[in-house]
Amino acid sequence: MTHRRRGRLFGWHALSLRRAWSVVETRPSQNLRACHPTDRRRGASLIELTVTVGLLSVVMTLVIKTMAVLMRTERTGQKAVVASGSLTRLANRFRRDVHAAEKAELVAAAAPNTGSFLRLTHPDGTIVEYRPAADGVKLTILRDGTATGRETYRLRGDTRFELSEEPPPVVTLIHVPDHGRIPDSKAGAKSDKQIRVEAVRGFDLRYTVRKQRIEKQKN
């Protein structure tokens, strides 16, 4: 083979290798361009942002309203628990005072539009007064005309007292809470759901009175 033919053959092989190498270099970049086009849009449009903000505002509004309802329910429950405890203590004290009293009377209050209050007189001369007030019932203990004790039972609603002189003599405390006023469909007004506490006057003195009667009969 002559030098001229060898040179032509070598040149042809070199040209073939150069073309093959260029094809290998260009194929990966073409595949990458096909998989990841350069003209693809990135980010969010104004409409998408508006929809997202609207959904977030709706969710936040629902959460705030739910929290407000839960807090209001908790406050109402706490007030109901406090009122229930006050009413229980008032009922226990009322029964003790009425059972130990030898006289009970309703006295008209000096202030207008305040109703009447209950006055209980014990055998030792102690006077116990129950006065309805706007914030509940006020208890006052009097000895020799001097107040020796005061207590306020916090209640929401109206409180009044009733006396029954028929045997046995019963003194009744009636409390109508604010949540106890329910609409009456028949009368078209509101009917009161009353809480009544009844006690027999002088119940604790029954043995003392009987003993005094026996002693009088003996004499």
C-alpha positions as CSV (number, residue, x, y, z in Angstrom):
1,M,0.0,0.0,0.0
2,T,1.5,3.3,-1.0
3,H,1.9,6.2,1.4
4,R,-0.8,8.2,-0.5
5,R,-3.4,5.5,0.1
6,R,-2.4,5.2,3.7
7,G,-2.8,8.9,4.2
8,R,-6.3,8.9,2.6
9,L,-7.4,6.0,4.7
10,F,-6.1,7.5,7.9
11,G,-7.8,10.8,7.1
12,W,-11.1,9.1,6.4
13,H,-10.9,7.2,9.8
14,A,-10.1,10.4,11.6
15,L,-13.0,12.2,10.0
16,S,-15.4,9.3,11.0
17,L,-14.2,9.4,14.6
18,R,-14.7,13.1,14.8
19,R,-18.2,12.9,13.5
20,A,-19.1,10.0,15.8
21,W,-17.7,12.0,18.8
22,S,-19.7,15.0,17.9
23,V,-22.9,12.9,17.8
24,V,-22.1,11.4,21.2
25,E,-21.6,14.9,22.7
26,T,-24.8,16.4,21.2
27,R,-27.2,13.5,22.1
28,P,-27.2,14.0,25.9
29,S,-27.9,17.7,25.7
30,Q,-30.7,17.0,23.2
31,N,-32.3,14.5,25.6
32,L,-32.0,16.9,28.5
33,R,-33.7,19.6,26.5
34,A,-36.5,17.2,25.7
35,C,-36.9,16.2,29.4
36,H,-36.5,19.7,30.8
37,P,-37.7,22.3,28.3
38,T,-36.3,25.7,28.9
39,D,-39.6,27.5,28.1
40,R,-41.5,25.8,31.1
41,R,-43.3,28.4,33.3
42,R,-42.1,28.6,37.0
43,G,-44.0,30.2,40.1
44,A,-47.7,30.9,40.7
45,S,-50.0,33.2,38.9
46,L,-52.1,36.0,40.4
47,I,-55.3,33.9,40.2
48,E,-53.7,31.0,42.2
49,L,-52.5,33.4,44.9
50,T,-56.0,35.0,45.1
51,V,-57.7,31.6,45.6
52,T,-55.1,30.5,48.2
53,V,-55.6,33.7,50.2
54,G,-59.4,33.4,50.0
55,L,-59.3,29.8,51.3
56,L,-57.0,30.8,54.2
57,S,-59.3,33.7,55.2
58,V,-62.3,31.3,55.3
59,V,-60.4,28.8,57.4
60,M,-59.2,31.5,59.8
61,T,-62.7,32.9,60.1
62,L,-64.1,29.5,61.0
63,V,-61.4,28.9,63.6
64,I,-61.9,32.3,65.2
65,K,-65.7,31.8,65.4
66,T,-65.2,28.3,66.9
67,M,-62.8,29.6,69.6
68,A,-65.3,32.4,70.5
69,V,-68.1,29.9,70.9
70,L,-65.9,27.6,73.1
71,M,-64.8,30.5,75.3
72,R,-68.4,31.8,75.7
73,T,-69.5,28.3,76.6
74,E,-66.7,28.0,79.2
75,R,-67.7,31.3,80.8
76,T,-71.3,30.3,81.0
77,G,-70.4,27.0,82.5
78,Q,-68.3,28.7,85.2
79,K,-71.1,31.1,86.1
80,A,-73.5,28.2,86.3
81,V,-71.2,26.3,88.6
82,V,-70.7,29.4,90.9
83,A,-74.4,30.1,91.0
84,S,-75.2,26.4,91.8
85,G,-72.7,26.5,94.7
86,S,-74.1,29.7,96.1
87,L,-77.7,28.4,95.9
88,T,-76.7,25.2,97.7
89,R,-75.0,27.1,100.5
90,L,-78.0,29.5,100.7
91,A,-80.5,26.6,100.9
92,N,-78.5,24.8,103.7
93,R,-78.2,28.0,105.8
94,F,-81.9,28.9,105.1
95,R,-83.1,25.6,106.4
96,R,-80.9,25.8,109.5
97,D,-82.1,29.3,110.4
98,V,-85.8,28.5,109.7
99,H,-85.7,25.3,111.8
100,A,-84.1,27.2,114.7
101,A,-86.5,30.2,114.5
102,E,-89.5,30.6,116.7
103,K,-90.9,33.5,114.7
104,A,-90.9,34.4,110.9
105,E,-92.3,37.4,109.2
106,L,-92.1,39.3,105.9
107,V,-91.1,42.9,106.3
108,A,-91.7,45.5,103.6
109,A,-88.4,47.1,102.6
110,A,-87.9,50.8,103.0
111,A,-86.5,51.3,99.5
112,P,-89.0,51.3,96.7
113,N,-89.3,48.5,94.2
114,T,-87.2,46.2,96.4
115,G,-90.0,43.9,97.6
116,S,-90.1,42.4,101.1
117,F,-87.4,40.6,103.1
118,L,-87.6,37.7,105.5
119,R,-86.9,38.2,109.2
120,L,-86.4,35.2,111.5
121,T,-86.3,35.5,115.3
122,H,-84.5,32.9,117.4
123,P,-85.3,32.0,121.0
124,D,-82.1,33.7,122.2
125,G,-83.1,37.0,120.6
126,T,-80.9,36.7,117.6
127,I,-82.5,38.1,114.4
128,V,-81.6,36.8,110.9
129,E,-82.6,38.8,107.9
130,Y,-82.7,37.6,104.3
131,R,-82.8,40.5,101.8
132,P,-83.2,39.9,98.0
133,A,-80.8,42.1,96.0
134,A,-79.8,42.7,92.4
135,D,-76.7,40.5,92.8
136,G,-78.2,37.8,94.9
137,V,-79.4,37.4,98.5
138,K,-77.8,39.3,101.5
139,L,-77.8,37.7,104.9
140,T,-77.5,39.8,108.1
141,I,-77.3,38.6,111.7
142,L,-78.4,41.0,114.4
143,R,-77.8,40.7,118.1
144,D,-79.2,43.5,120.4
145,G,-79.7,45.6,117.3
146,T,-76.1,45.4,116.2
147,A,-75.0,43.5,113.0
148,T,-72.6,40.8,114.0
149,G,-72.4,39.0,110.6
150,R,-73.0,39.6,106.9
151,E,-72.9,37.4,103.9
152,T,-73.9,37.7,100.3
153,Y,-74.9,34.8,98.1
154,R,-74.2,35.6,94.5
155,L,-77.2,34.6,92.4
156,R,-78.5,35.6,89.0
157,G,-82.3,36.0,88.9
158,D,-85.2,36.9,91.2
159,T,-85.6,35.6,94.8
160,R,-88.6,36.0,97.0
161,F,-90.0,34.4,100.2
162,E,-93.4,33.0,101.2
163,L,-95.0,32.2,104.6
164,S,-97.6,29.6,105.4
165,E,-99.0,29.8,108.9
166,E,-101.1,26.7,108.5
167,P,-99.7,23.8,110.5
168,P,-97.0,23.0,110.0
169,P,-95.7,26.6,109.5
170,V,-93.6,26.5,106.3
171,V,-91.3,29.2,105.1
172,T,-90.4,29.0,101.4
173,L,-87.5,30.5,99.4
174,I,-88.3,30.8,95.7
175,H,-85.5,31.5,93.2
176,V,-86.1,32.0,89.5
177,P,-82.7,32.0,87.6
178,D,-82.2,34.0,84.5
179,H,-81.8,30.8,82.4
180,G,-85.0,29.4,84.0
181,R,-87.3,31.8,82.0
182,I,-88.5,29.8,79.0
183,P,-90.9,30.9,76.3
184,D,-94.5,29.6,76.8
185,S,-96.0,28.8,73.4
186,K,-99.6,28.7,74.7
187,A,-99.7,32.0,76.5
188,G,-97.2,33.8,74.3
189,A,-95.2,34.9,77.3
190,K,-92.4,33.5,79.4
191,S,-93.0,30.9,82.2
192,D,-90.7,30.8,85.2
193,K,-88.8,27.6,86.1
194,Q,-88.8,28.0,89.9
195,I,-86.4,26.5,92.4
196,R,-88.2,26.1,95.8
197,V,-86.6,25.5,99.2
198,E,-89.1,24.8,101.9
199,A,-88.4,24.5,105.7
200,V,-90.7,24.1,108.7
201,R,-90.4,26.9,111.2
202,G,-89.3,25.8,114.6
203,F,-88.5,22.3,113.5
204,D,-85.5,22.1,115.8
205,L,-87.6,23.4,118.7
206,R,-90.2,20.7,118.7
207,Y,-88.6,18.7,121.5
208,T,-88.1,21.9,123.5
209,V,-91.7,23.0,123.1
210,R,-92.9,19.5,124.0
211,K,-90.7,19.5,127.1
212,Q,-92.0,22.9,128.2
213,R,-95.6,21.7,127.8
214,I,-94.9,18.6,129.9
215,E,-93.3,20.7,132.6
216,K,-96.3,23.1,132.6
217,Q,-98.6,20.1,132.9
218,K,-96.6,18.8,135.9
219,N,-96.7,22.1,137.6
